[in-house]
Structure formats: structure tokens, C-alpha cells
Amino acid sequence: MTKKEDYLTALYHGIPESIPYYGKPVRHNIGFMDPFEKGPLGGGYDGYGVRWEFADNSSCPATDKFTLTDVTKWEEQVTFPDLDAIDWKAKAAKELAKYDPETQIIDYAMGNGPFERLLAWMGYQYLIDAMLDEPEACEALLNMWVEHRLHFIDLVCEHYHPDCITIYDDVAFERGLFLTMDMYEDLIQPAHKTVVDAIKSHGVIAINHCCGKAEDLVENFIAEGYDAWTSAQPMNDLAGVLEKYHDKLTVIGGYDSNGAPSREDATQEDRIAEVHRAIDAYWTTIAFHLSRTLTWLFVHRINFHVKSNQLANVFNIHFLQKF
């Protein structure tokens, strides 16, 4: 089984011959920094009227002035990018120039899922107030966002033919969710469900990216139709999630990307030890149950001092030693 076959086997909830590594060279990841979603490199406005600031090789919405100050007036204050004005044929040709279909999968990363897009428009404080006080207006705005996102998905599938589409929607932080379960299920989940249905209608794997302590939403992710949850961090009970949902959801994560092993002063030995811990904690849980294995360990946002291919080799050396 090739590394690409291992990768897809795990996503389709099968049993790979080795632990797939979530990164290069197998994963050809594109789309995440589309300027109409995240603003141009260096900062500026995205296609939705939000100004982004760029620092430390990442971007975030500017907090000094938000685009949407009255959700009941969203039709006056919010804009949507004209996706048909983009030369998708040229864009795809450029971004797929180094893609090798024999050894790689295409994962189109769509930044700013429904919660993140509302957050970018409004900021956290007003967003929570709006969801509580004006749920109908929030729903109407999200319905328009969904309609726009469905067209985005159609264009990506037509021009890129991706294996996967990842929706980035961080609704959690280290200790829990940014919103209540009722808010999520009433407003955010319906948008995810419609988007995922569209992705899967094209025969494409749907992946939910959600950092933070999001284990309370695992059943929601499954109900929405997601095939996998990425950036699953160890502040979640990942062993428990895998034990209960091992035949329904691929878990991409496990490495402590928010703790000591990911700091700049961590040694290579620290990082290798964390890889060993993750494999011991999560892979063996599934092997013990002899079920359709779908755990997937990865190093997420490891700082630039680490060569990711070295840690990928550690994955499989340790795996072979154990089994």
C-alpha cells in the first residue's frame, strides 16, 4: 500500500498499513490563504469587507473596527466576493503545477466556516449578543453565506477535482466551546450540514478543522456528515472519542500542539517522545478493539525548527516496533 493509499484508506475508515502523516509530501494542501477569504498577504481587505492583519506568518481580522455592527442590517453592511470574476482555470493550473496525482491527494482548505465568518464580521462580543438577541437575522445572514459557499464548492470541484475539502471553523478554545450548545445546534450546525452535503454530493471527503476542546461536538460533527475531525488536540479525551466513535469519524491529531513539545525551546528528544506518547495513547486503543481502524496521528503547527519528514519517520518506526 502506498502512502497515498494509506492516507485515503484512513479517511475512508479502513485499516492502513502504516500511520498516515498529515502533511507533505502526501497532502497537497491549497486554498487556505485565498485572499478573498483571509485577505491579501501582508494584510488588507478580504472579499467580505473584513480587514485582516498579518503577522508571524498568519492573519487574523482586525479588531479596531468590525464590518458588521448591526446584524439586522447585514444586507447593507456585508459584502460577498464575486467568485465568478476569478479565473479559476488559471488559479487551479498555478496551484496544481507541483501536484503529483500518483503520490499525492488534493486537500482544498476553505478558511472561515460559518462561525469563523460571523466572528470575522462582528467580533466575539457582538456576535454572542447577536446570536442571543437576533437569531433570525443571524440565520438569514448564514443562509446567504451558505448559498455563496455552495457555489464556491462547485467551482473548486469543477477545477481542482479534490480528494478532500477541509472546512476551518474553530468554535472551541483550550477549555471548551466559544458558544453554547443551543447556539451551535440552532445556527451553526445547519450551515455545516448543508455545506457537507454539497461536498459529498461531488464524491469528495469532508473534513472539519476545529482546534480546542471540542469533544462535546463529536456527535454533531458526525451528524453533519463529516468524515474526519482534524486538529484534534489532547486536551480532548481522544482515546474516549476513538473508543466510542471509531467506526464513524477519522481523528486527525493527537500531538500536543499547544504544550511544551511545540515550543521553540523544546528539544528534538521532547518532540520524539511526544510522538511516542501519542501513538501509545491513541493508536493502541483502536488496535485493541480490533475494529475498523481510523486513528490518524499528526504533527500540527510544529515550529520551523523541526523537519516534519523526520517526525513522520518516527511515527512508523515506533509503530513497527510496537506491532
C-alpha positions in Angstrom: 0.0 0.0 0.0 1.4 3.4 -1.0 1.5 6.4 1.3 -1.3 7.9 -0.7 -3.4 4.7 -0.4 -2.7 4.7 3.4 -3.8 8.3 3.6 -7.1 7.6 1.8 -7.7 4.3 3.5 -7.6 6.0 6.9 -10.0 8.7 5.7 -12.4 6.1 4.4 -12.3 4.4 7.8 -10.2 1.5 6.7 -7.0 -0.1 8.1 -3.8 1.5 6.7 -0.6 -0.4 6.6 1.3 2.5 8.3 0.2 5.6 10.1 -0.6 8.3 7.6 1.2 11.6 8.1 -0.9 14.7 7.9 1.3 16.9 5.8 3.8 16.9 2.9 4.6 15.1 0.7 1.3 13.2 0.5 -1.1 16.0 1.3 -1.1 18.7 -1.4 -2.8 21.5 0.6 -4.1 24.5 -1.2 -6.8 27.2 -0.8 -6.4 28.2 2.9 -4.9 31.6 2.2 -7.2 32.6 -0.6 -7.2 36.4 -0.4 -11.0 36.7 -0.7 -11.2 34.6 2.5 -8.2 35.8 4.5 -7.2 39.0 2.9 -4.0 39.5 0.9 -0.6 38.5 2.2 0.7 41.4 4.3 -2.9 42.4 5.4 -5.8 44.1 3.8 -9.5 43.5 3.0 -11.0 40.2 2.1 -13.9 39.7 -0.3 -16.4 40.0 2.6 -15.4 43.5 3.6 -13.3 42.5 6.6 -9.8 44.0 7.1 -7.2 41.4 8.1 -3.9 42.0 9.9 -0.9 39.8 9.0 1.9 38.9 11.5 4.0 35.9 12.3 3.1 34.2 9.1 -0.6 34.2 9.9 -3.5 36.5 9.6 -6.5 37.5 11.7 -9.3 40.0 11.5 -8.5 43.5 12.7 -10.2 44.3 16.0 -10.2 48.0 15.9 -13.3 48.3 13.7 -15.7 45.5 12.7 -17.6 45.3 9.5 -21.0 44.3 10.8 -22.2 46.4 13.7 -25.9 45.7 13.4 -26.8 42.2 12.3 -30.3 43.3 11.3 -28.7 45.5 8.7 -26.4 42.8 7.3 -27.6 43.4 3.7 -26.4 47.0 3.9 -23.1 46.3 5.8 -21.8 43.0 4.4 -20.4 42.1 1.0 -19.6 38.8 -0.7 -16.8 38.2 -3.1 -17.7 37.7 -6.8 -16.4 34.2 -7.3 -17.2 34.2 -11.0 -14.8 37.1 -11.5 -11.9 34.8 -10.6 -10.0 33.0 -13.4 -10.4 29.6 -11.8 -8.8 27.7 -14.7 -5.6 29.8 -14.3 -5.7 29.7 -10.5 -6.0 25.9 -10.5 -3.3 25.5 -13.1 -0.9 27.5 -10.9 -1.7 25.8 -7.6 -1.7 22.3 -9.1 1.6 22.8 -11.0 3.6 20.7 -8.5 0.8 18.2 -7.8 1.6 14.6 -8.4 -1.6 12.5 -8.8 0.3 9.3 -8.3 1.6 10.1 -4.9 -0.5 13.0 -3.5 -4.0 13.8 -2.5 -5.6 17.2 -3.0 -7.0 18.8 0.1 -8.7 22.2 -0.6 -8.7 24.2 2.6 -11.7 26.6 2.9 -11.0 29.1 5.6 -13.7 30.7 7.7 -16.6 28.3 8.2 -19.9 29.7 9.4 -18.8 30.6 13.0 -15.5 32.0 12.0 -17.0 34.1 9.2 -19.6 35.6 11.6 -16.7 36.2 14.1 -14.7 38.0 11.4 -17.6 40.2 10.5 -18.7 41.0 14.1 -16.1 40.2 16.7 -16.8 37.9 19.6 -18.7 40.1 22.0 -21.2 41.4 19.5 -21.5 38.0 17.8 -22.7 36.3 21.0 -25.1 39.2 21.7 -26.4 38.9 18.1 -26.9 35.2 18.3 -28.9 35.6 21.6 -30.9 38.7 20.6 -31.3 38.5 16.9 -31.2 34.8 15.9 -33.4 35.3 12.9 -31.1 37.9 11.4 -28.1 35.7 12.1 -29.9 32.8 10.4 -30.7 34.9 7.3 -27.1 36.0 7.0 -25.8 32.4 7.4 -28.3 31.3 4.7 -26.7 33.8 2.3 -23.2 32.6 3.4 -24.2 29.0 2.7 -25.6 29.8 -0.7 -22.3 31.6 -1.6 -20.3 28.7 -0.1 -22.1 26.1 -2.2 -21.1 28.0 -5.4 -17.5 28.1 -4.1 -17.6 24.3 -3.6 -19.0 23.8 -7.1 -16.1 25.8 -8.6 -13.5 24.1 -6.6 -14.8 20.6 -7.5 -15.0 21.6 -11.2 -11.5 23.0 -11.5 -9.5 21.1 -8.8 -11.2 17.7 -8.5 -10.1 17.5 -4.9 -10.0 14.3 -2.8 -10.9 16.3 0.3 -12.3 19.7 1.3 -11.5 20.9 4.8 -13.8 23.5 6.4 -11.9 25.5 9.0 -14.3 26.5 11.9 -12.6 26.9 15.3 -15.6 27.0 17.7 -13.6 26.0 20.7 -10.6 27.1 22.8 -8.4 25.2 25.3 -11.2 24.8 28.0 -14.4 24.5 26.0 -16.7 26.0 23.4 -16.9 29.7 22.4 -20.7 29.4 22.3 -23.5 27.3 23.9 -24.6 24.0 22.5 -28.0 25.5 21.7 -26.4 28.3 19.7 -24.3 25.8 17.9 -27.1 23.4 17.1 -29.7 26.2 16.2 -27.4 28.4 14.0 -24.0 26.8 13.2 -24.8 23.2 12.7 -27.5 23.6 9.9 -24.9 25.6 7.9 -22.3 22.9 8.3 -24.8 20.2 7.4 -25.8 21.9 4.1 -22.2 22.6 3.2 -21.1 19.0 3.9 -24.0 17.6 1.9 -22.8 19.6 -1.1 -19.2 18.5 -0.7 -20.2 14.8 -0.5 -22.5 15.2 -3.5 -19.3 15.7 -5.5 -17.9 12.4 -4.1 -15.4 14.4 -2.0 -14.2 13.7 1.6 -15.4 16.3 4.1 -13.0 17.2 6.9 -13.8 19.5 9.9 -10.9 21.5 11.2 -11.6 22.6 14.8 -8.9 23.3 17.4 -9.5 23.4 21.1 -11.7 21.3 23.5 -14.4 20.4 21.0 -15.1 16.8 22.1 -18.7 17.7 23.1 -19.3 18.4 19.4 -18.1 15.0 18.1 -21.7 13.7 17.7 -22.6 16.9 15.9 -19.7 16.6 13.5 -20.9 13.0 12.7 -24.5 14.2 12.2 -23.3 16.9 9.9 -21.7 14.2 7.8 -18.0 14.9 8.3 -15.7 12.1 7.6 -12.9 13.4 9.8 -12.0 15.8 12.5 -8.6 17.5 12.2 -6.6 19.4 14.7 -8.0 17.1 17.5 -5.8 18.2 20.4 -5.0 16.2 23.5 -7.0 18.5 25.9 -9.8 16.4 24.5 -10.4 12.8 25.6 -9.2 11.5 22.2 -8.9 7.9 23.5 -12.5 8.0 24.6 -13.7 9.6 21.4 -11.9 6.9 19.4 -13.3 4.1 21.6 -16.8 5.3 21.1 -16.8 6.6 17.6 -14.1 4.6 15.9 -16.4 3.4 13.1 -17.8 6.9 12.3 -15.1 9.6 12.4 -11.4 9.7 11.5 -9.4 11.5 14.2 -6.5 13.6 12.8 -4.4 14.8 15.7 -3.0 13.6 19.0 0.3 15.5 19.1 0.4 18.2 21.8 0.5 21.2 19.5 -0.4 23.6 22.4 2.1 22.4 25.0 5.8 22.0 25.8 6.7 19.8 22.8 5.7 22.5 20.4 7.6 25.4 22.0 10.6 26.8 20.3 12.9 25.7 23.2 11.7 22.1 23.0 14.4 19.6 22.1 14.1 17.0 19.3 14.0 14.4 22.0 11.0 16.1 23.6 9.2 16.1 20.3 10.0 12.5 19.5 8.8 11.5 23.0 5.5 13.2 22.3 5.1 11.3 19.1 5.7 8.0 21.1 3.1 9.2 23.7 0.5 9.9 21.0 0.9 6.6 19.3 0.8 4.7 22.6 -2.3 6.7 23.8 -4.4 6.6 20.6 -3.3 4.0 18.1 -3.2 1.1 20.5 -6.7 1.9 21.7 -8.1 1.1 18.3 -5.8 -1.9 17.7 -7.0 -3.4 21.0 -10.7 -3.2 19.9 -9.8 -4.8 16.6 -12.3 -2.6 14.9 -12.2 -0.7 11.6 -9.1 1.4 12.4 -9.3 5.1 11.7 -7.0 6.9 14.0 -4.5 9.2 12.4 -1.7 10.9 14.2 0.0 14.0 13.0 2.2 16.9 14.0 0.2 20.1 13.7 1.8 23.6 13.5 5.2 22.3 14.7 7.5 25.2 14.6 10.1 25.6 11.9 12.9 24.1 13.9 11.6 20.6 13.3 11.9 18.7 10.0 8.4 17.2 9.6 9.7 14.3 7.5 11.9 13.2 10.4 8.9 13.0 12.7 6.9 11.2 10.1 9.6 8.6 10.0 9.5 8.3 13.8 5.7 7.6 13.6 6.3 4.5 11.5 9.5 3.3 13.2 7.6 3.4 16.6 4.6 1.8 15.0 6.6 -1.2 13.7 8.4 -1.6 17.0 5.0 -2.0 18.8 3.2 -4.2 16.3 
